[in-house]
Amino acid sequence: MGKSTGFLYLNEEDMIKAGVLDVAHCIDVEEELFGLLSKGDYVMGGDKHNAHGIALKFPKESPFPNMPIDAPDRRFMAMPAYVGGRFHVAGQKWYGSNIINPQRGLPRSILMVMLNDADTCEPLALMSANLVSAVRTGCVPGVATRYLARKGARVCSCIGAGPVSKACFDAIVLEAKELEEVIICDLFIEKAEAFAKEVEEKYHLKARGTTNLEEAIRAADIISVAASSLKPIHLDNSWLKPGSLIMFTGRCNIDEDFYLSSKVIWDHAGMHEVYYDEHLLLPENERFINGIGVEIYRMMYEGKLPPITEATSLGDVINGTRAGRESEEERICFVTGGLPVWDVGWSYEIYQNALKLGLGQMLKLWDSPHLN
Ligand SMILES: NC(=O)c1ccc[n+]([C@@H]2O[C@H](COP(=O)([O-])OP(=O)(O)OC[C@H]3O[C@@H](n4cnc5c(N)ncnc54)[C@H](O)[C@@H]3O)[C@@H](O)[C@H]2O)c1
């Protein structure tokens, strides 16, 4: 007789009851995870243990009528990680994204996380992860604001009025304690204004919507960019105030002069080193085109900036091994591409809460494995 195995299934309602929307707690957990990343107490996929994940992208055309065809934001993605420290757990986020899903009453991307015992490899939990992913993504700029924003930041501009931008603001507002005004910039004024109204009602801050990107950037001490790739965002160096912090959660670029005169801090430079190496494998005319922060990779490739191997990660700043903000005048750009370590770490925290609260449904894998 072998060992019986079961795992906990947590649907979205269970996840909410278990605290997945607790932004303040997620910021603290992520701070801890950044520390583990900087110490090296984690493993991600690929030869260098630093891969974001493996994308399943579809061809531009296919002779098979059922095969999906490439389109913006159309992919499946597997994102595995082992997380050390008190977490000591392996897991994976698995999702699919299709930009037309909202027309079907579905979110653009649909996400699940599976957690496994790092030793026996048995599944521990299978969980609805749309909220895990949204909250973990939003809390990253929250941690960055905690460490990198200048004191007395009063104006925050959010570029993009979609769910990711909202999740980012929900975390930033907890860390930027002296915030007075919020500007929301979107291509669609009605989306920007609706988000501004939400901010006013939820946080009692002065808020307004605009479609004028320059005006939103010029006014801000803290800028959070989380727009889709509908229209590429390019900013002029002169628009960014002394002392400002700009955070790229979605694609954005600034004039080269900005990067030459400001500090760039990455969510995890090891992962960007893997991305950078992948770009070098592409034909010259396809390099450094797609991805968050690729324009900075190009400047590194051209020798205009120090190589990615010398770059600073937020975890290094948190652990005190590299400098973060060094003056109130310094401008800082924080780039985040998303790490499976956060999905696994935050999911594990919610799984632990669910166990304590008796939430979810235990599912049987087997009473005794048939093949033993
Ligand atoms: N870094 C990460 O960890 C991470 C994780 C999840 C999502 N993302 C990225 O975040 C971005 C936003 O995701 P979402 O689900 O909220 O997207 P969404 O499509 O629901 O909303 C994006 C908003 O951006 C607006 N927009 C597009 N181009 C713009 C421009 N030039 N100026 C102003 N507004 C513009 C759109 O009108 C839309 O309202 C996506 O690019 C996604 O890939 C990053």
The ligand as an SDF file (V2000), in Angstrom:
LIG
                    3D

 44 48  0  0  0  0  0  0  0  0999 V2000
    5.0000   43.4110  -15.3720 N   0  0  0  0  0  0  0  0  0  0  0  0
    4.0970   42.5520  -14.9500 C   0  0  0  0  0  0  0  0  0  0  0  0
    4.3070   41.7950  -13.9940 O   0  0  0  0  0  0  0  0  0  0  0  0
    2.7580   42.5320  -15.6020 C   0  0  0  0  0  0  0  0  0  0  0  0
    1.7760   41.6480  -15.1510 C   0  0  0  0  0  0  0  0  0  0  0  0
    0.5020   41.6790  -15.7430 C   0  0  0  0  0  0  0  0  0  0  0  0
    0.2630   42.5870  -16.7880 C   0  0  0  0  0  0  0  0  0  0  0  0
    1.2530   43.4110  -17.2190 N   0  0  0  0  0  0  0  0  0  0  0  0
    1.0170   44.3620  -18.3190 C   0  0  0  0  0  0  0  0  0  0  0  0
    0.2120   45.4310  -17.8520 O   0  0  0  0  0  0  0  0  0  0  0  0
   -0.4210   46.0530  -18.9760 C   0  0  0  0  0  0  0  0  0  0  0  0
   -1.8390   46.4340  -18.6350 C   0  0  0  0  0  0  0  0  0  0  0  0
   -2.6190   45.2710  -18.4180 O   0  0  0  0  0  0  0  0  0  0  0  0
   -4.2280   45.3470  -18.3100 P   0  0  0  0  0  0  0  0  0  0  0  0
   -4.6880   43.9450  -18.1220 O   0  0  0  0  0  0  0  0  0  0  0  0
   -4.6120   46.3830  -17.3030 O   0  0  0  0  0  0  0  0  0  0  0  0
   -4.5670   45.8530  -19.7920 O   0  0  0  0  0  0  0  0  0  0  0  0
   -5.9520   46.4500  -20.3900 P   0  0  0  0  0  0  0  0  0  0  0  0
   -5.8590   46.2450  -21.8530 O   0  0  0  0  0  0  0  0  0  0  0  0
   -7.1310   45.9130  -19.6490 O   0  0  0  0  0  0  0  0  0  0  0  0
   -5.8680   48.0270  -20.0330 O   0  0  0  0  0  0  0  0  0  0  0  0
   -4.8210   48.8180  -20.5080 C   0  0  0  0  0  0  0  0  0  0  0  0
   -5.2620   50.2780  -20.6620 C   0  0  0  0  0  0  0  0  0  0  0  0
   -4.1490   50.9660  -21.2560 O   0  0  0  0  0  0  0  0  0  0  0  0
   -4.6980   51.9420  -22.1300 C   0  0  0  0  0  0  0  0  0  0  0  0
   -3.6530   52.3740  -23.0650 N   0  0  0  0  0  0  0  0  0  0  0  0
   -3.1080   51.6880  -24.0970 C   0  0  0  0  0  0  0  0  0  0  0  0
   -2.1780   52.4500  -24.7150 N   0  0  0  0  0  0  0  0  0  0  0  0
   -2.1390   53.6220  -24.0380 C   0  0  0  0  0  0  0  0  0  0  0  0
   -1.3910   54.8100  -24.2020 C   0  0  0  0  0  0  0  0  0  0  0  0
   -0.4970   54.9400  -25.1790 N   0  0  0  0  0  0  0  0  0  0  0  0
   -1.6080   55.8240  -23.3300 N   0  0  0  0  0  0  0  0  0  0  0  0
   -2.5200   55.7200  -22.3350 C   0  0  0  0  0  0  0  0  0  0  0  0
   -3.2710   54.6180  -22.1400 N   0  0  0  0  0  0  0  0  0  0  0  0
   -3.0760   53.5830  -22.9790 C   0  0  0  0  0  0  0  0  0  0  0  0
   -5.8700   51.2410  -22.7780 C   0  0  0  0  0  0  0  0  0  0  0  0
   -6.7840   52.1520  -23.3250 O   0  0  0  0  0  0  0  0  0  0  0  0
   -6.4640   50.4670  -21.5970 C   0  0  0  0  0  0  0  0  0  0  0  0
   -7.4290   51.2360  -20.9080 O   0  0  0  0  0  0  0  0  0  0  0  0
   -0.3190   45.0260  -20.1260 C   0  0  0  0  0  0  0  0  0  0  0  0
    0.6270   45.5080  -21.0550 O   0  0  0  0  0  0  0  0  0  0  0  0
    0.2030   43.7750  -19.4720 C   0  0  0  0  0  0  0  0  0  0  0  0
    1.0160   43.0200  -20.3420 O   0  0  0  0  0  0  0  0  0  0  0  0
    2.4760   43.4090  -16.6440 C   0  0  0  0  0  0  0  0  0  0  0  0
  1  2  1  0
  2  3  2  0
  2  4  1  0
  4  5  1  0
  4 44  2  0
  5  6  2  0
  6  7  1  0
  7  8  2  0
  8  9  1  0
  8 44  1  0
  9 10  1  0
  9 42  1  0
 10 11  1  0
 11 12  1  0
 11 40  1  0
 12 13  1  0
 13 14  1  0
 14 15  2  0
 14 16  1  0
 14 17  1  0
 17 18  1  0
 18 19  2  0
 18 20  1  0
 18 21  1  0
 21 22  1  0
 22 23  1  0
 23 24  1  0
 23 38  1  0
 24 25  1  0
 25 26  1  0
 25 36  1  0
 26 27  1  0
 26 35  1  0
 27 28  2  0
 28 29  1  0
 29 30  1  0
 29 35  2  0
 30 31  1  0
 30 32  2  0
 32 33  1  0
 33 34  2  0
 34 35  1  0
 36 37  1  0
 36 38  1  0
 38 39  1  0
 40 41  1  0
 40 42  1  0
 42 43  1  0
M  CHG  2   8   1  16  -1
M  END
$$$$
